[in-house]
Amino acid sequence: MATRDDDGGERGEVKRVFGKQQEPEKARLNTAEKRHGLTWTELHAYKDRMLFPSLPTMMGVDELPQDISLCENAFRGLDRCIDKGMESEDPAQPYARMQICKPHWIKFIKCVKRRDELVMRGIKRWERSYYGSLDDPSRKEYLEDIDTKMRYFLYAASHTMDLQKKKRLEMNAQHCASRHASLLNPHLLDPEETRSVV
């Protein structure tokens, strides 16, 4: 026996309220996400995206190039936009901040992507010289450590339910794989490094 909601409509069904058709909340969200080209969770996961790539244990932050933008201005702009959007949210247009904050989000995502590329390039440069100064048993141990971290990130990603955290863990695993490959093939330059050399 099918149960009906108190308002007389089936769940997920388009209903009439005061003569207007009302689509279900999930359908409105899907429509807004398709229209704006980003998901609600992506927009609100900007604090997770702000996390830096993990540095090797022996590397200090001061050994990274000093000209890397930390994306603080882009982060603050997006944070301010989302906060203001929540404060002045109109119940008739609950997803308006997706449109209003999208330019801030795009600027932030581009900045974070570039920052992470520059940090990884700095890590690989530092790691090549550090790895070159190690003796053979220490080199083997160092590579095993990177491989262990990569496997841990993949394991953690496969066991997490949060999509944004999963993406971050998978990105960390990719960074470890890239570092591992860079140490095994020191003569192979990254595409980014070849562009800066040419």
N, C-alpha and C positions, 0 to 999 in steps of 0.2 A: 504494500500500500504506500503510494507516494505521498509524502507530506508536503504541504504548501506553506510558504512563509506567511506571516501575519498580514502582509500588504496585498496578498492575493496573487502574486506573480511567482513564477518559477525562478530559481537562482540563475543568474547570468543572462536573464531574458531582458530585452528592451521593454521598459515600462513607460506608461504615460503618467506624468505628474503635472497637475495644473494645465493640462492640455498639451504639454510639450513631451516629446519622446526623450527619455533618459537612458543613455547607454550604461552598462555596468562599469564599475570603477576600473577593473582590470583592462577592459576594452579601451577605455579612455586613455589609460596609461600607455598601452601598446600603440595606440594611434599617435599620441604625443611623441613617443620614442621614435617611431618611424618618421614622423614629420621633421624632427630636429636632428636625427642621426646620432643620438647618443642615448644611453639608458639612464634611468633614474639612479640606479646603484653606481654607475660609472661617475656620474656627476657628483654624487655625495661621498665617493671614496677618495676624494682628492687628498685627504690627510694621509692615507696609506700610500698614495702615489708620491708623496713628498719624501718618503724614506730614501736614504742614499744607498747605493750599492755597498755591500759589506767589504771592508778593506782586509787585506791579509793581516794576520796577527802581529807580525813584526813591523808593519808599516804604520808610521804616524801620519796624522792628518796633514801636518805641516809639510809632508813630502809630496803632496799633490800640487799641481800647478796652481798658483795663486790667482790666475785670471779666470777661473771657472765661476760662472754665475750660479749662485745657490738657489735661484728662482724665488727669492723671498718676496719681491714685489708682485710677481704674478700670483703667488700663493695668497698674499694678503688681499689682492684685488678680487680673486675668486671667493675667498672666505667672506669678505665684506658683502659681495653680491649675494651669496647664498644666505647669509644672516639677514640681510635686508629683505630678501625674498620671503623668508620665513616669517618675519615680523609683519610684512604688509600683504600676506597671502590672501587672495580673494577666493572664498569657497566656490564661486562659480567657475574660476579658472585656477585650479590647484597646481597645474603644471606650467604656469607662466614663467617660473624661474628657469625652466629648461631653455626657453628662448632668450630670456634676458641675460642669463649667465653664460650662454654658449660662447660668445667671443672671449670671455675671461678664461673659460675652460680650455678653449683651443690654444690660447696664448700660453697657459700653464702647462698643458701637455707637451707642446713643442719645446718649451724651455726645459722641462724635466727630461725629455728624451735626449736633448742636446747635452744637458748636464751629465747624465748617466754615461753617454758616449765618451765625453771628455774625462770623466773619472775613471772609466775602464781603460782608456788609453794611458792615463797616468799610472794606473795600477800595473798594467802590462810592462811599461817602461821600467818602473821601479823593480818589478818582479824579475825581469830578465837580468838586471845587474845583480840583484840579491841571489838569484838562483845560480848565476855564474860564479859567485864567491863561495858556494857551498862545496863540500867534498862529495864524492859519489854516494855513500850511504845516506847522507843528509838530503841529497837531491831526490833520491828514491822515496825517502820518508815524506818529503815536502809534496811530491806529486801524489802520493797515496793520501795525504791529508786533504788535498784539493778534491780528489776523487771521492773520498768519504763524505766531504761536505756536499758535493753534488748529489750523491746518492741519498743523503739525508733530506735535502731540499725536495727531491723528486718524491721520496716517501711521504714527507709531510704534506706535499701538494696533493698526493693521491688520497690522503686521509682527512682533508679539510673540506668542510661543506661551504664555507664562505668563498664565493667566486673571486672576489678581489684579492683576498689573501692567497688563494690558489695561484692567481696570475703572478703575484709578487714572488711566491716561492719558486714558480717555474722560471721566472726571470733570473732569480738568484742561481738556479741550477744552470741556466744558459751561460751566465757570467762565469761560473766555475769551469764549465766545459771549454769556453773560449780561452780562459787563462791557462788551462791544462794544455790545450792545443798550441797556444803561443809559446809555452815553455818547451814543448816537444819539438816544435819547428821554429826555432828563433830567427831563421832567415826569411820566414814567411811574414810579410807585413800585412796588417789589416787594411781593408779598402780605404778606411779613413786616413790611415797613416800614409798610404801611397799618394793620396790626393794632396796631403800637406807637403810631401817631398817633391812632387812634380811641379 
